[in-house]
């Protein structure tokens, strides 16, 4: 390891860490990598970019669903901010998430342009339902509320099949 490298506390790799001669308003130095992108404290520019993309992509509702599912499967959540880290059976895992949908018997993943670098992935399935205003008003706006029976069943516009959700 040279004097111009620093350990990223997220990917645990040594990466180039150079002071570019600039300072922020608070007096702290600005450090960059070989591509002139800024380090964010102890995060390398690549990890910071992934963290920001994931944080902006995931809504608070989806975050609550992700945390609930991880806890239901016995994982202890180590970090509540992206990138997520969880612990189970003496091992720590990084957790990513991808949007998915089903088509026939296939699972289709969103093409988000990111590499699959996490140890585990939460797949967030996207589906749509057409419901009346009255049924929406009866639903509770909490992320983990129990299912509410809709009466009468709503008809799907594309297929004409009845929905019971």
N, C-alpha and C positions, 0 to 999 in steps of 0.2 A: 504494500500500500504506500503510495507517495503522499507528500504533504498536501497535494491538490485534490485529494479524494476524500469523500465522506460517506459514511454508512447511512443509507436511507432506512429509516425506522419502519417502513411499510413493506418494501420488497426485500430488505436485508441484503442489498448488493452495494458494493462500493462504486460510487459514481463520481465523475469530475465535479469539483466544487471550487470555483474561482471567484475571487472578489473582482468585480468589474470597475471599481473605483467610485461607484455611486453610493449615496446614502439616502435612506428614507427620512421623512420629516422628524421621526422620533430619534434619529441619529444612528439607527442600525444599518449595517452594511448590506448591500445587495449582492448575493452570490448567484452565479449562473453556471450552466453546464456547457458542454462543447458546442451546443446549438444556440447559445445565448438566451436560453429560456431560464426563468428565475426559479430558484429553490424556494419552497414554502416552509420555512423552519427546518424541520428534520425530514420533510418529504422531498424526494427528488421531483423534478418537473414532470416526469412521466406518471408517477403515482399521483401527483396533485391533479394532473389533467384527468386521469381516470376517476378520481374521487369527486371532482366537480361535475363531470359528466353524469355520473351515477346519481349524485345528490340532486341535480336539476331534473333528471329524468323521472325520479321516483317521488310520487306524491306522499303526503303524510298518511293517507288511507292505506296505500300499498305498503308503506313501512310498517304500519301496525299489523297488517296481515302477515308480512314476512316474519316479524318478531314473534307473533303468536304461533306460527307454524314451527319455527325453530325451537321454541320452548316446549311445544307439544311433543316434539320428537326427541326431547331430552338434552338439547344443547344449552349450555350456559353462554349468554351473550357477553363477549369480552369488550367489544367496541360497538357503540350505538350509532356511530357515524361511518360513512363509507370511506374506505373499504371495510366491510363488516368482518369481524373476527369472532369465531365461536369456539367453544371448548367442550369436548366430550371424550370420555374414556381416556383421559390423560393426554389427549392430542388437541392441538389448536389448528383450526381450518379457516381459510379465507372463503367468504361467501359472496358470489356475484348473483345477479339476477338478469333474467332475459324474459322478454315478452313472447308469448306463444299463443297459437290457436290450433284448433284441430280441423283437418279437412279429410273426411272419410275416416280411415284408420291411421292417418299419419299426423304427426305433430310437426307444425311449421314454426320455426323460430324467426323472430324479427332479425333482419340484417342491420345491426347497429354499427358495423364497421370496427368493433372492438375485438381484440384477441381474447380467446378463452384462457384467461390467466388465473382464475380462481380455482380453489380446490373443490368446492361444491357450488351448485347453482340452484337458485329458487326460480322455478318457471312460473310466471304470472300469466295465467290464461285469460285471454280476452274473449268476451262473449257479449252479445247484445240482446236485450229484451225490450219490447215495446209494451209500456204499461200506461194506464190512464193516470191523470192527475190525482184522482182520489186515492188510488193505490199507492202512489208515491208519498202522498201526505200521511198515509197510515204507517209508513216505514219509519223506523227510528234512525236518525243520522249518526249512528255509531259504527265504527269499523267492524266490530265483532258481535253485532246483534244477532239473535237467533232468527231463522227464517220466518217470514210472515206469510200466512196463507192468503193468496189473492183470490177474491171471489167477485165476479165469476172469472173463469180462466180467460186469459187474453189470447187472441189469435195472432200468430206470427204472420206478418205481411208476405214474406217471400214463399213460405212453404204451406201456409194454411194449417200447420200443425198446432194443436193446443199446447200452451205452456202452463206448467203447474208451479213454476217458481215464483 
